[in-house]
Amino acid sequence: MTTAATLEHHLHAIGQSIDAIMSDYSEESVLFTQQGVISGLLGIRQFFEQFVGNAPPELLAALTVTQQDVHGEFAYIVWKAEPFVSLASDTFVIRDGKIVAQSFVMLSP
């Protein structure tokens, strides 16, 4: 899969299921967050289970990507989910259809 195709799958997976989200990662994947570095499938799964589990259902429905750029194996998105998230950003390194590294930051009002 190309970087753009993997990113597109990931964005759709957010609204589907944790298993769909996790199919974009491998045991070698690393996620950089405001709380620190998370690595491996178990840690990343726990992060998404907590994020999705704590998010009001309306948050996912309000999620809007305002910028999306892809260059080679790198992808960058800016998104919001007002009134819950005023600004968020993710940067991805994608190889062979898997997210190798991702950084994530989110600001709430």
C-alpha positions in Angstrom: 0.0 0.0 0.0 1.1 3.5 -0.7 1.6 6.1 2.0 -1.6 7.9 0.9 -3.6 4.6 0.8 -2.4 3.6 4.3 -3.3 7.1 5.7 -6.7 6.9 4.1 -7.3 3.5 5.6 -6.2 4.8 9.0 -8.5 7.8 8.9 -11.5 5.5 8.1 -10.5 3.0 10.7 -10.8 5.6 13.5 -14.6 5.4 13.1 -14.7 1.6 12.7 -13.0 -0.4 15.4 -9.8 -0.8 17.5 -8.9 -3.8 15.4 -9.3 -1.8 12.2 -7.0 0.9 13.6 -4.4 -1.6 14.8 -4.1 -3.2 11.4 -2.1 -0.1 10.4 0.6 -0.8 13.0 3.3 -3.4 13.6 5.1 -4.5 16.7 7.9 -2.1 15.7 5.6 0.9 15.6 6.3 3.9 17.8 3.7 6.6 18.8 4.9 9.9 20.2 2.3 11.7 22.4 2.1 14.5 24.9 2.3 11.9 27.6 5.4 10.2 26.2 6.5 7.5 23.8 4.4 4.4 23.3 5.8 1.4 21.4 4.6 -1.9 20.1 1.1 -3.2 19.4 0.0 -3.7 23.0 0.9 -0.1 24.1 -0.6 1.5 21.0 -3.8 -0.6 21.4 -4.1 0.6 25.0 -3.6 4.2 23.8 -6.4 3.9 21.2 -8.7 2.0 23.6 -8.4 4.8 26.1 -8.7 7.5 23.5 -11.8 6.1 21.9 -13.3 4.8 25.2 -13.0 8.3 26.8 -14.2 10.2 23.7 -17.8 11.2 23.6 -19.5 9.6 20.5 -20.1 13.1 19.1 -16.3 13.7 18.9 -15.8 11.1 16.1 -18.8 12.4 14.2 -17.3 16.0 14.5 -13.8 15.0 13.3 -12.8 17.1 10.4 -9.4 16.9 8.6 -8.4 20.5 7.7 -5.0 19.7 6.1 -3.6 16.5 4.7 -0.1 16.3 3.0 1.8 13.3 1.8 5.4 13.3 0.6 7.1 9.9 0.0 6.8 7.9 3.2 5.7 10.9 5.3 2.2 12.1 5.9 0.9 15.0 8.0 -2.7 15.9 9.0 -4.3 18.7 11.0 -7.7 18.1 12.3 -10.4 19.3 14.7 -13.6 17.9 16.3 -15.3 21.0 17.7 -16.4 21.6 20.4 -14.3 18.8 21.9 -10.9 19.3 20.1 -10.0 22.7 18.8 -6.8 21.6 17.1 -4.9 18.4 16.6 -2.0 17.2 14.5 -0.5 13.9 13.5 2.7 13.2 11.5 3.3 9.7 10.2 6.1 7.7 8.8 4.6 4.8 6.7 6.5 1.9 5.2 5.2 -1.2 3.4 1.6 -0.3 4.4 2.3 0.1 8.1 2.7 3.1 10.4 6.3 2.9 11.6 6.2 6.1 13.6 3.5 8.7 14.4 3.5 11.8 16.5 0.2 13.1 17.9 -0.8 16.3 19.7 -4.2 17.6 20.6 -5.5 20.8 22.1 -8.9 21.0 23.8 -10.7 24.3 24.4 
